[in-house]
Amino acid sequence: MLQIEHLTKRYGEKKAVEDLSLHVRPGEIYGFIGHNGAGKTTTLKSAAGILQFDGGEIFVNGVSVRKSPLACKKQIAYLPDNPDLYDFMTGMRFLQFIADVFEVSSKDRKERISSLAEEFALTQDLGAQISSYSHGMKQKLAIISALLHEPKLLIMDEPFVGLDPKAAHLLKVRMRVLCDRGGAIFFSTHVLEVAEKLCDKIAIIKDGRLVLSGTTDEVRGNSSLEEVFLQSEGEV
């Protein structure tokens, strides 16, 4: 579903990501772990077609992000760590806007908005302006908007930040449902306990380079994921 081949991205003289390769296959929840500044967000934005990159290639469902960015974006939903929503819109207008962008039919958008808003307890707030929303409500709205067109690949940057326990649980359930339907998920997180329980595969990045990847069992071995991560950082 997602193939990252020898990705390199520079900011001036600094290499934010260097020669990074990994594959996320259909049905997989793939966790991406690293310290702040390790290159996680750069990798995610490159995969989502938001950042141009200096070397390597990225494919979404066999389509090149570099050569056919629009075709790739139609299959992707990207959820940043701090979603920048249109505060002047109501929640419903924003979701209708997203549905328009992804050409979701009137019938499908009505059913999906109703179902997702009820699931994430946001139905009563969709008529209010987004500027009145709390951080957690904005996060829920962003999640609903990401799921609205039923993407084949869901890319998320720290998606659990700001969510209450119930919403976090619902997101985990939705992530598994998406993958069970043949989709795939690539997300970063600092919550190692979540990654250890939820992910099929995990990759650890340090200073722009991939240092460890594989199934969750392969990566953690006989230790916990926290211990393995701290070892990779040279902290234990």
C-alpha positions as CSV (number, residue, x, y, z in Angstrom):
1,M,0.0,0.0,0.0
2,L,2.8,2.4,0.9
3,Q,6.3,1.9,-0.3
4,I,9.0,4.3,0.8
5,E,12.3,3.7,-1.1
6,H,15.5,5.4,-0.1
7,L,13.8,8.6,1.0
8,T,16.1,11.5,1.6
9,K,15.0,15.0,2.6
10,R,17.2,17.9,3.4
11,Y,16.6,21.3,5.0
12,G,19.7,23.3,3.9
13,E,22.7,21.3,5.0
14,K,20.8,19.2,7.5
15,K,19.5,15.8,6.4
16,A,16.1,15.4,8.1
17,V,15.7,11.9,6.6
18,E,18.4,9.9,5.0
19,D,18.0,6.8,2.8
20,L,14.9,5.5,4.6
21,S,13.0,2.5,3.2
22,L,10.0,0.8,4.6
23,H,6.8,-0.9,3.3
24,V,3.3,-0.7,4.7
25,R,1.2,-3.5,3.3
26,P,-2.6,-3.7,3.1
27,G,-4.2,-4.8,6.4
28,E,-1.3,-3.4,8.5
29,I,-1.2,-0.9,11.2
30,Y,2.4,0.4,11.1
31,G,3.8,2.5,14.0
32,F,6.6,5.0,13.5
33,I,8.6,5.9,16.6
34,G,11.4,8.3,17.4
35,H,12.4,11.2,19.5
36,N,11.4,14.8,18.7
37,G,13.3,15.9,15.6
38,A,14.1,12.4,14.5
39,G,12.4,12.8,11.1
40,K,9.0,11.3,11.7
41,T,6.8,14.2,10.6
42,T,9.1,14.9,7.6
43,T,8.6,11.3,6.5
44,L,4.8,11.4,7.0
45,K,4.4,14.6,5.1
46,S,6.5,13.3,2.3
47,A,4.4,10.2,2.1
48,A,1.3,12.3,2.1
49,G,2.6,14.4,-0.8
50,I,2.8,17.6,1.3
51,L,6.6,17.9,1.2
52,Q,8.8,17.6,-1.8
53,F,11.8,15.3,-1.1
54,D,15.3,15.3,-2.4
55,G,16.0,11.7,-3.1
56,G,14.3,8.3,-3.3
57,E,10.7,7.5,-4.3
58,I,7.4,6.9,-2.6
59,F,4.5,4.9,-4.0
60,V,0.9,4.7,-2.8
61,N,-0.9,1.6,-4.0
62,G,1.7,1.4,-6.8
63,V,1.4,5.1,-7.8
64,S,4.3,7.5,-7.6
65,V,3.8,10.4,-5.1
66,R,6.4,12.4,-7.0
67,K,4.9,11.8,-10.5
68,S,1.2,11.6,-9.7
69,P,0.6,13.4,-6.5
70,L,-3.1,14.1,-7.0
71,A,-3.9,10.4,-7.8
72,C,-2.1,9.4,-4.6
73,K,-3.9,12.1,-2.5
74,K,-7.2,10.7,-3.6
75,Q,-6.4,7.5,-1.8
76,I,-4.9,9.1,1.3
77,A,-6.1,10.8,4.4
78,Y,-3.5,12.7,6.4
79,L,-4.1,13.7,10.0
80,P,-1.4,16.2,11.3
81,D,-0.4,16.4,15.0
82,N,-2.1,19.8,15.2
83,P,-5.0,19.9,12.7
84,D,-5.4,23.4,11.2
85,L,-9.1,23.6,10.7
86,Y,-11.2,26.5,9.3
87,D,-12.4,28.2,12.5
88,F,-15.0,30.4,10.6
89,M,-16.9,27.3,9.4
90,T,-19.3,25.2,11.4
91,G,-18.3,21.6,12.0
92,M,-21.0,20.4,9.4
93,R,-19.8,22.9,6.8
94,F,-16.3,21.7,7.2
95,L,-17.2,18.1,6.7
96,Q,-19.3,19.0,3.7
97,F,-16.3,20.8,2.3
98,I,-14.1,17.7,2.8
99,A,-16.7,15.5,1.2
100,D,-16.8,17.9,-1.8
101,V,-13.0,17.7,-2.2
102,F,-13.0,13.9,-2.2
103,E,-16.2,13.7,-4.3
104,V,-18.2,11.7,-1.8
105,S,-21.8,11.3,-3.0
106,S,-24.7,13.0,-1.2
107,K,-26.0,9.7,0.1
108,D,-22.7,8.4,1.3
109,R,-21.7,11.7,3.0
110,K,-25.0,11.9,4.9
111,E,-24.7,8.4,6.2
112,R,-21.0,8.6,7.1
113,I,-21.2,12.0,8.8
114,S,-24.2,10.9,10.8
115,S,-22.6,7.6,11.9
116,L,-19.2,9.0,12.6
117,A,-20.4,12.1,14.5
118,E,-22.7,10.0,16.6
119,E,-19.8,7.6,17.3
120,F,-17.4,10.3,18.4
121,A,-20.2,12.2,20.3
122,L,-20.0,15.3,18.1
123,T,-23.5,15.3,16.6
124,Q,-24.8,18.1,18.8
125,D,-21.8,20.3,18.1
126,L,-21.7,20.2,14.3
127,G,-23.9,23.3,14.0
128,A,-21.4,25.4,16.0
129,Q,-18.4,27.3,14.6
130,I,-15.2,25.4,14.9
131,S,-13.7,28.4,16.7
132,S,-15.9,27.5,19.7
133,Y,-14.5,23.9,19.8
134,S,-12.1,22.6,22.5
135,H,-8.9,21.0,21.4
136,G,-10.4,17.5,21.8
137,M,-13.4,18.4,19.8
138,K,-11.3,19.7,17.0
139,Q,-9.3,16.5,17.1
140,K,-12.5,14.5,16.8
141,L,-13.7,16.6,13.9
142,A,-10.4,16.1,12.1
143,I,-10.6,12.3,12.6
144,I,-14.1,12.2,11.2
145,S,-13.0,14.3,8.2
146,A,-10.1,11.9,7.6
147,L,-12.4,8.8,7.6
148,L,-15.1,10.4,5.6
149,H,-13.9,9.3,2.1
150,E,-12.9,5.9,3.4
151,P,-9.2,6.2,2.4
152,K,-7.1,3.3,1.4
153,L,-4.1,4.7,3.4
154,L,-4.4,6.7,6.6
155,I,-1.4,8.6,7.6
156,M,-1.4,10.2,11.1
157,D,1.0,12.2,13.2
158,E,0.4,11.7,17.0
159,P,-3.3,11.0,16.6
160,F,-4.1,10.3,20.2
161,V,-2.9,13.6,21.6
162,G,-5.8,15.5,23.1
163,L,-8.3,12.6,22.9
164,D,-10.2,11.5,25.9
165,P,-10.0,7.7,26.7
166,K,-13.3,6.9,25.0
167,A,-12.4,8.8,21.8
168,A,-8.9,7.1,21.8
169,H,-10.6,3.7,22.1
170,L,-13.0,4.5,19.2
171,L,-10.1,5.6,17.0
172,K,-8.2,2.4,17.7
173,V,-11.4,0.4,16.7
174,R,-11.8,2.4,13.6
175,M,-8.1,1.9,12.7
176,R,-8.5,-1.8,12.9
177,V,-11.8,-1.8,10.9
178,L,-10.1,0.2,8.1
179,C,-7.3,-2.3,7.9
180,D,-9.6,-5.3,8.1
181,R,-11.3,-3.9,4.9
182,G,-8.0,-3.9,3.1
183,G,-6.7,-0.5,4.0
184,A,-3.4,0.4,5.8
185,I,-2.3,2.8,8.5
186,F,1.1,4.5,9.0
187,F,1.2,6.7,12.1
188,S,3.7,8.2,14.6
189,T,3.3,8.1,18.3
190,H,5.1,8.7,21.5
191,V,2.7,6.5,23.4
192,L,4.7,3.3,23.3
193,E,2.1,1.3,25.2
194,V,-0.4,2.0,22.5
195,A,2.0,1.1,19.7
196,E,3.0,-2.1,21.4
197,K,-0.7,-3.3,21.7
198,L,-2.1,-1.9,18.5
199,C,0.6,-2.1,15.8
200,D,1.3,-5.1,13.5
201,K,4.7,-3.6,12.6
202,I,6.9,-0.9,14.1
203,A,9.8,1.2,12.8
204,I,12.2,3.2,15.0
205,I,13.9,6.2,13.4
206,K,16.9,8.1,14.9
207,D,18.5,11.2,13.5
208,G,16.8,10.7,10.1
209,R,17.8,7.1,9.7
210,L,15.9,3.9,10.2
211,V,17.5,1.9,13.0
212,L,15.0,-0.9,13.6
213,S,11.9,-2.3,11.9
214,G,9.8,-5.4,11.7
215,T,6.8,-7.0,13.3
216,T,6.0,-5.8,16.8
217,D,7.2,-9.1,18.3
218,E,10.4,-9.0,16.3
219,V,11.2,-5.4,17.4
220,R,10.5,-5.9,21.1
221,G,12.0,-9.4,21.4
222,N,12.0,-10.4,25.0
223,S,11.9,-6.8,26.2
224,S,9.2,-4.2,26.2
225,L,9.0,-1.7,23.4
226,E,9.9,1.1,25.8
227,E,13.2,-0.8,26.7
228,V,14.0,-1.4,23.0
229,F,13.4,2.3,22.2
230,L,15.5,3.6,25.0
231,Q,18.3,1.2,24.0
232,S,18.1,2.5,20.4
233,E,18.5,6.0,21.8
234,G,21.5,4.9,23.9
235,E,19.7,5.8,27.2
236,V,20.0,2.4,28.9
